[in-house]
Structures are given as structure tokens and as C-alpha cells.
Amino acid sequence: MVTTEEIERVSKMMRIDVDDHREYVDKVHAMIEFFDVLDSAGVDSEEISMQEIPISNLRKDEHVPFDDKLIEKINHYKGTYVRAPKMSS
């Protein structure tokens, strides 16, 4: 499935400092297994009903300018980075 080398390559591409790439192999495998469970849930047969709306009933798209710097409005913003929560094991 996923190898230590792949995690090391991806972390370098994303510029994420990871001390021990091996510790993330099990986490990635668990995520992939969870996706396999979701894939096997059998929701293909579920019917999704949606009300049809004529295009004439939709609102007109409008550009609304935003003069402020959006990055400065984000919580945990520092310099040119946004701080994200730590991954728990």
C-alpha cells in the first residue's frame, strides 16, 4: 500500500517537517482502510431526490469585491502561514 518513501516524498512536496516518516505509515493505512469501508457501504443504490429548479429561478451571479486581505482575517495566522491543529496519534 503506502511506503515510508512515499510519505517522505509527499511531506517534502508539501514542505512538512516530519521526523519519523514510519510513524505515519500506519495512520495512512488506517485512513485507506476507512475509505475502503466507505466504498463498500453500498450507497450506489440509494436514490437521491432533488427538486428541479428552472434556470430562470436562480439568482444572478455578482462579483462582490473584498478589499481586505483575507489571510489576515483567518484565526491562527502567523506571517505567511496558517497554523493547523496537531495530528493526534
C-alpha positions in Angstrom: 0.0 0.0 0.0 1.8 3.1 1.3 5.5 3.1 1.9 7.8 5.2 4.1 9.4 6.6 1.0 6.1 7.8 -0.4 5.2 9.6 2.8 8.7 11.1 2.9 8.3 12.3 -0.8 4.8 13.7 -0.1 5.9 15.5 3.1 8.8 17.1 1.2 6.5 18.2 -1.7 4.1 19.7 0.9 7.0 21.2 2.8 6.0 19.5 6.1 8.8 18.6 8.5 8.3 15.0 9.6 10.9 13.5 11.9 9.9 9.8 11.6 8.1 9.0 8.4 7.5 5.4 9.5 5.1 6.5 12.3 2.7 7.9 9.6 2.6 4.7 7.5 0.1 3.0 10.0 -2.0 6.2 10.1 -2.2 6.4 6.3 -3.1 2.7 6.1 -5.9 3.2 8.6 -7.3 6.1 6.5 -7.2 4.0 3.4 -8.9 1.1 5.2 -11.6 3.6 6.3 -12.1 4.7 2.7 -12.5 1.1 1.7 -15.2 0.7 4.3 -17.0 3.8 2.9 -16.6 2.4 -0.6 -18.2 -0.9 0.4 -21.2 0.9 2.2 -23.4 0.2 -0.9 -24.8 3.6 -1.3 -24.9 3.3 -5.1 -28.5 2.0 -4.9 -29.7 4.9 -2.8 -32.0 7.3 -4.6 -31.2 11.0 -4.2 -34.2 13.1 -4.9 -33.8 16.7 -5.9 -36.3 19.2 -6.8 -35.7 20.6 -10.3 -35.4 24.4 -10.5 -35.6 26.2 -13.7 -32.6 28.3 -14.6 -34.7 31.4 -14.7 -35.4 31.0 -10.9 -31.7 31.1 -10.0 -30.1 34.3 -8.7 -27.8 36.3 -10.9 -24.1 35.9 -10.1 -22.5 39.0 -8.9 -18.9 39.9 -8.1 -18.6 41.4 -4.7 -15.1 42.9 -4.2 -13.4 42.2 -0.9 -10.8 44.9 -0.2 -9.3 43.4 3.0 -6.6 40.8 3.0 -8.4 37.6 3.6 -5.3 35.8 5.1 -5.2 38.4 7.9 -8.8 37.5 8.8 -8.0 33.9 9.4 -7.5 32.6 13.0 -4.0 31.3 13.8 -2.4 33.3 11.0 1.3 34.0 11.5 3.5 35.6 8.9 2.8 33.7 5.7 1.4 30.5 7.3 -1.9 29.4 8.9 -1.3 27.2 11.9 -3.3 24.0 11.9 -4.1 21.7 14.9 -1.6 18.9 15.6 -2.3 15.4 14.5 -3.1 13.1 17.4 -1.9 9.6 17.4 
